[in-house]
Amino acid sequence: RAGQTDPCGGLRMALSDVPYPAGVYDRGAAARYFAKRPVEVARRVVEIAVLAAPLLLAARWDRFQGTHLQNQEVRAAQLAQTLSSLGPSFIKVGQSLSVRSDFLPRAYTRALESLQDRVAPFDPSQTLRLLQEGLSVSPAELKKMLPDLSSEPVAAASIGQVYRGRLADGRLVAVKVQRPGVAQQIACDLHILTLLVPRLQTLQMFAGVLDVDALVDEWGAGFVNELDYCKEAGHGTRFLATLEKSGLAGSVTAPQVVPEASSRTVLTTTWIDGIPIDEAPRADAGRLAGLALTAYL
């Protein structure tokens, strides 16, 4: 173990023969990596083309018929479904676009908002294997570390899903497990997007974007950062430490990271019950919004 200063308890996998050896987004490194894997890239391009074809053909037909405005709601829902079926990378793109009402029609941002919290989970039968690999432990060691773990996820997102568990010392915890193969797929998809930038610039939905190339790089940097749960653990630990030094410690909190049960692909934190802020009683909304803003600043 690396000691208490490491939010992942020293469990950091060596990065070799991966698209991003430095652990950060680098389109040049990814280009060199995938230049040696043309079959993988071609297979993914075909998969994307097949899944996206119905939407693209329908949109072109709308343009030809002059019905693109009246069919916006239908096409927006179709776009959200297509991005969801294309996997984590495109779900993340959809999530990013859902808040960009500055260049997307409201029908599209509203449909893409569904990608924020309605993502299909991966097969939970893979979870124990992913935990063992991510934490570098044997089945017996995992059982000792986490004697109780829910059989089904309590939440699913584009990059991982969360289980409710209990540590050997009795603490309730949330265990976030990264989707299998997600890092490789996101890297491949980002590489393909960089190759498609000239085409993307001609699409109506990107008409308000001055530099699509820079936008793809911005997405890439954000997506790759999210793949390293050690970074997320570090952010959470620093946030709690900052709260302790502020006057908000009694009003605002965050889950504590459990370093010995965390790694680049597994993040374990203490369990906190709560509700989304938009579901809070109306009378408390103003006070809670003020607290959230103060904590953010």
Backbone torsions as a table, in degrees:
resi	resn	phi	psi	omega
1	ARG	NA	149.1	-175.8
2	ALA	-88.9	-6.7	179.9
3	GLY	104.0	174.3	-172.7
4	GLN	-70.0	-16.3	-179.7
5	THR	-75.0	-16.3	179.9
6	ASP	-94.8	113.9	-177.0
7	PRO	-65.3	-13.7	177.8
8	CYS	-106.9	16.6	175.6
9	GLY	61.8	22.7	178.2
10	GLY	87.6	-1.8	-177.7
11	LEU	-86.3	84.8	179.3
12	ARG	-122.2	118.5	-178.9
13	MET	-73.3	143.5	175.9
14	ALA	-68.9	136.1	-179.0
15	LEU	-100.5	103.5	177.6
16	SER	-142.8	146.6	-178.5
17	ASP	51.5	48.1	177.0
18	VAL	-130.0	161.8	-177.4
19	PRO	-60.1	-34.8	-177.9
20	TYR	-123.4	82.9	-175.3
21	PRO	-59.6	-30.3	-178.9
22	ALA	-83.7	-3.4	179.3
23	GLY	80.8	8.3	177.9
24	VAL	-129.8	159.6	-178.7
25	TYR	-62.2	130.7	-180.0
26	ASP	-151.2	101.5	-174.8
27	ARG	-65.1	-30.7	178.3
28	GLY	-66.4	-44.7	178.7
29	ALA	-63.3	-40.8	179.3
30	ALA	-66.1	-38.7	178.8
31	ALA	-61.9	-41.6	178.8
32	ARG	-67.3	-39.1	-179.4
33	TYR	-64.4	-48.6	-174.9
34	PHE	-81.0	-14.7	173.4
35	ALA	-62.7	-25.9	178.7
36	LYS	-89.4	-1.5	-176.6
37	ARG	-132.3	55.9	-176.7
38	PRO	-62.0	-31.6	-179.0
39	VAL	-67.0	-42.2	178.4
40	GLU	-60.5	-44.4	-179.9
41	VAL	-65.3	-45.4	-178.6
42	ALA	-62.1	-40.9	179.7
43	ARG	-62.0	-41.5	-179.6
44	ARG	-70.7	-37.0	177.9
45	VAL	-60.8	-43.9	179.1
46	VAL	-63.0	-42.9	179.6
47	GLU	-61.3	-44.9	179.0
48	ILE	-62.5	-44.1	-178.4
49	ALA	-62.0	-43.1	-179.1
50	VAL	-64.6	-43.7	-177.3
51	LEU	-72.6	-32.5	-176.7
52	ALA	-88.0	-17.9	-174.3
53	ALA	-55.1	-46.3	-179.0
54	PRO	-58.4	-41.6	179.0
55	LEU	-66.6	-45.3	-177.5
56	LEU	-64.6	-41.1	178.8
57	LEU	-66.3	-40.8	179.2
58	ALA	-64.6	-40.5	179.6
59	ALA	-65.1	-41.3	178.1
60	ARG	-65.2	-39.5	178.4
61	TRP	-64.6	-39.6	176.3
62	ASP	-58.4	-44.1	179.4
63	ARG	-62.6	-43.9	-178.8
64	PHE	-63.7	-39.3	-178.2
65	GLN	-84.0	-12.5	-176.4
66	GLY	74.7	25.2	-177.9
67	THR	-110.4	16.2	-174.7
68	HIS	-64.7	-31.2	180.0
69	LEU	-75.5	-45.3	-178.1
70	GLN	-71.1	-19.4	179.8
71	ASN	-99.9	12.9	-176.7
72	GLN	-57.4	-45.1	-177.5
73	GLU	-60.7	-43.5	-179.2
74	VAL	-65.8	-45.7	-178.5
75	ARG	-68.3	-33.8	179.0
76	ALA	-64.7	-44.0	177.5
77	ALA	-64.6	-37.3	178.2
78	GLN	-66.6	-37.9	177.5
79	LEU	-62.9	-45.8	-179.8
80	ALA	-61.0	-42.2	179.2
81	GLN	-66.2	-39.1	179.5
82	THR	-65.5	-46.1	179.4
83	LEU	-61.7	-38.7	178.6
84	SER	-63.8	-41.1	-179.0
85	SER	-72.1	-22.0	179.8
86	LEU	-78.3	-13.3	174.4
87	GLY	105.5	-176.8	-171.1
88	PRO	-51.9	-44.4	-177.0
89	SER	-59.4	-46.7	-176.1
90	PHE	-76.6	-29.0	172.6
91	ILE	-62.8	-43.5	178.2
92	LYS	-62.5	-40.8	177.0
93	VAL	-60.6	-44.9	178.8
94	GLY	-61.8	-40.4	177.2
95	GLN	-62.4	-41.4	178.7
96	SER	-64.2	-41.1	-178.2
97	LEU	-73.1	-22.7	-176.3
98	SER	-65.0	-18.9	179.6
99	VAL	-105.7	8.0	-177.9
100	ARG	-101.2	62.4	178.5
101	SER	-70.5	-5.7	178.1
102	ASP	-72.4	-21.5	177.0
103	PHE	-136.8	1.0	174.8
104	LEU	-114.3	139.4	176.2
105	PRO	-59.1	151.8	-176.9
106	ARG	-58.4	-34.5	179.8
107	ALA	-59.0	-37.5	-178.7
108	TYR	-76.1	-43.8	179.9
109	THR	-64.3	-36.4	179.3
110	ARG	-65.6	-42.9	179.5
111	ALA	-67.4	-38.0	-178.0
112	LEU	-72.4	-19.7	177.1
113	GLU	-61.1	-24.7	180.0
114	SER	-64.8	-20.3	-180.0
115	LEU	-78.1	-9.9	-178.5
116	GLN	-70.6	-35.8	-174.0
117	ASP	-140.8	12.9	179.2
118	ARG	-128.1	73.1	-178.9
119	VAL	-113.5	133.2	-179.4
120	ALA	-66.2	135.7	178.8
121	PRO	-74.8	159.2	171.7
122	PHE	-84.9	167.8	-175.8
123	ASP	-60.1	114.8	-177.8
124	PRO	-63.6	-14.0	179.0
125	SER	-66.0	-16.4	179.1
126	GLN	-86.8	-10.3	-169.2
127	THR	-61.7	-46.5	-177.5
128	LEU	-61.1	-41.4	178.2
129	ARG	-63.9	-42.2	179.8
130	LEU	-64.5	-37.7	177.4
131	LEU	-66.0	-44.1	179.9
132	GLN	-62.8	-43.7	179.5
133	GLU	-68.6	-43.0	-177.2
134	GLY	-66.9	-35.1	-178.1
135	LEU	-98.7	-1.0	-179.4
136	SER	54.1	51.9	-179.9
137	VAL	-130.0	160.1	176.4
138	SER	-83.1	165.8	176.1
139	PRO	-54.4	-40.7	-179.6
140	ALA	-66.8	-40.5	179.2
141	GLU	-66.5	-37.6	178.3
142	LEU	-65.3	-42.5	179.4
143	LYS	-62.6	-35.9	178.1
144	LYS	-70.4	-38.9	-179.4
145	MET	-70.9	-44.1	-178.1
146	LEU	-126.3	80.7	-177.1
147	PRO	-66.0	-19.4	-178.6
148	ASP	-134.5	127.4	179.2
149	LEU	-147.5	133.1	-179.0
150	SER	-60.3	144.2	-178.8
151	SER	-76.2	-23.7	179.8
152	GLU	-120.8	149.4	177.9
153	PRO	-68.8	147.4	176.0
154	VAL	-90.9	-14.6	177.7
155	ALA	-159.8	149.4	178.2
156	ALA	-133.6	139.3	177.7
157	ALA	-130.5	-177.0	-173.9
158	SER	-67.1	-32.9	-175.1
159	ILE	-102.6	-28.2	-178.4
160	GLY	-156.1	179.5	174.7
161	GLN	-139.6	157.6	-169.2
162	VAL	-112.7	137.8	176.0
163	TYR	-119.0	153.3	174.3
164	ARG	-95.8	131.1	-178.0
165	GLY	-141.4	178.9	177.9
166	ARG	-137.2	129.4	179.1
167	LEU	-77.6	168.9	179.4
168	ALA	-60.5	-28.5	-179.9
169	ASP	-85.3	4.3	175.7
170	GLY	96.7	-9.4	-178.3
171	ARG	-69.7	134.8	172.6
172	LEU	-76.1	137.8	-177.3
173	VAL	-138.2	158.1	170.1
174	ALA	-104.2	126.9	-177.4
175	VAL	-115.0	110.6	179.5
176	LYS	-96.9	124.8	-176.3
177	VAL	-116.1	128.9	-178.3
178	GLN	-72.7	143.1	178.8
179	ARG	-60.2	141.6	179.7
180	PRO	-65.3	131.7	176.7
181	GLY	73.7	6.8	-173.7
182	VAL	-67.2	-36.3	-178.0
183	ALA	-64.0	-43.6	179.9
184	GLN	-65.9	-42.5	-177.9
185	GLN	-67.8	-41.6	178.9
186	ILE	-62.8	-42.3	179.5
187	ALA	-62.2	-43.2	179.9
188	CYS	-65.0	-44.2	-179.5
189	ASP	-64.4	-41.1	178.0
190	LEU	-64.2	-39.5	177.0
191	HIS	-61.0	-43.4	179.0
192	ILE	-64.5	-40.7	178.7
193	LEU	-61.3	-39.3	178.7
194	THR	-64.0	-32.8	178.1
195	LEU	-73.4	-25.5	-176.5
196	LEU	-93.3	1.1	-176.0
197	VAL	-51.2	-46.9	179.3
198	PRO	-56.7	-36.8	178.6
199	ARG	-72.7	-41.7	-179.4
200	LEU	-60.2	-35.0	-178.2
201	GLN	-64.4	-18.4	-179.6
202	THR	-90.6	-8.8	-177.9
203	LEU	-77.7	143.9	-178.0
204	GLN	-60.3	-36.9	-175.8
205	MET	-66.7	-18.0	177.9
206	PHE	-105.8	15.4	-176.5
207	ALA	-62.0	-28.8	-178.0
208	GLY	-90.3	3.9	-178.8
209	VAL	-99.2	121.6	-177.7
210	LEU	-72.6	-36.6	-175.6
211	ASP	-135.5	90.6	-179.1
212	VAL	-64.9	-33.7	178.3
213	ASP	-58.4	-46.7	179.5
214	ALA	-67.4	-34.1	179.0
215	LEU	-64.4	-43.3	178.2
216	VAL	-62.7	-40.9	177.6
217	ASP	-64.6	-36.7	177.9
218	GLU	-64.6	-44.1	175.6
219	TRP	-59.3	-46.8	-177.4
220	GLY	-58.1	-46.9	-179.6
221	ALA	-60.2	-42.8	-179.7
222	GLY	-68.2	-44.1	-177.7
223	PHE	-63.7	-45.0	-176.8
224	VAL	-67.4	-36.8	176.6
225	ASN	-60.8	-38.8	-178.9
226	GLU	-68.4	-18.9	-178.9
227	LEU	-74.5	-19.4	-178.2
228	ASP	-99.4	99.4	-177.8
229	TYR	-68.1	-18.4	175.4
230	CYS	-63.7	-37.6	177.1
231	LYS	-64.8	-43.2	178.4
232	GLU	-62.9	-40.1	177.9
233	ALA	-61.9	-42.2	178.9
234	GLY	-63.5	-42.0	178.0
235	HIS	-61.1	-44.5	-179.5
236	GLY	-64.2	-40.5	179.5
237	THR	-65.3	-42.0	178.8
238	ARG	-67.7	-36.3	178.6
239	PHE	-62.5	-45.0	179.0
240	LEU	-63.0	-40.7	179.8
241	ALA	-64.0	-38.9	178.5
242	THR	-66.8	-39.6	178.6
243	LEU	-61.4	-39.2	-178.6
244	GLU	-61.9	-28.9	-179.0
245	LYS	-89.0	-7.3	-178.0
246	SER	-102.3	-177.5	178.2
247	GLY	-91.5	12.1	-175.8
248	LEU	-100.9	-1.5	-172.7
249	ALA	-54.6	-34.5	-178.6
250	GLY	-85.2	-9.6	-175.8
251	SER	-114.0	-28.8	-177.7
252	VAL	-124.7	137.2	177.8
253	THR	-142.4	176.4	177.5
254	ALA	-151.6	157.6	-180.0
255	PRO	-63.2	143.7	175.4
256	GLN	-86.1	135.4	179.0
257	VAL	-73.1	140.3	174.0
258	VAL	-103.8	94.5	-172.0
259	PRO	-58.9	-39.3	-175.3
260	GLU	-69.9	-12.2	178.7
261	ALA	-119.1	29.2	-178.9
262	SER	-133.0	153.9	178.5
263	SER	-157.2	-167.8	177.9
264	ARG	-62.4	-27.7	-174.9
265	THR	-118.0	0.4	177.6
266	VAL	-134.3	130.5	177.7
267	LEU	-127.7	118.1	179.0
268	THR	-112.2	127.8	178.7
269	THR	-133.8	162.9	174.9
270	THR	-63.6	149.7	-177.5
271	TRP	-84.8	132.7	176.2
272	ILE	-127.7	124.7	176.1
273	ASP	-81.3	143.3	178.6
274	GLY	-174.7	-177.3	177.3
275	ILE	-132.5	154.2	176.1
276	PRO	-59.4	146.3	-176.5
277	ILE	-61.3	-30.0	-179.5
278	ASP	-76.8	-4.2	174.7
279	GLU	-104.4	3.2	179.7
280	ALA	-70.9	153.9	176.5
281	PRO	-54.3	140.3	-176.8
282	ARG	-55.1	-35.4	-177.7
283	ALA	-65.2	-24.9	-178.4
284	ASP	-96.5	-7.9	-171.6
285	ALA	-58.8	-45.8	-178.1
286	GLY	-62.8	-44.7	-178.9
287	ARG	-65.4	-42.6	-179.2
288	LEU	-66.6	-38.9	178.2
289	ALA	-64.0	-39.6	177.7
290	GLY	-64.1	-42.4	178.2
291	LEU	-63.3	-43.7	-180.0
292	ALA	-62.2	-42.3	179.8
293	LEU	-65.3	-42.7	179.0
294	THR	-62.6	-41.6	179.1
295	ALA	-65.7	-37.9	-179.5
296	TYR	-65.2	-41.8	-179.0
297	LEU	-74.4	NA	NA
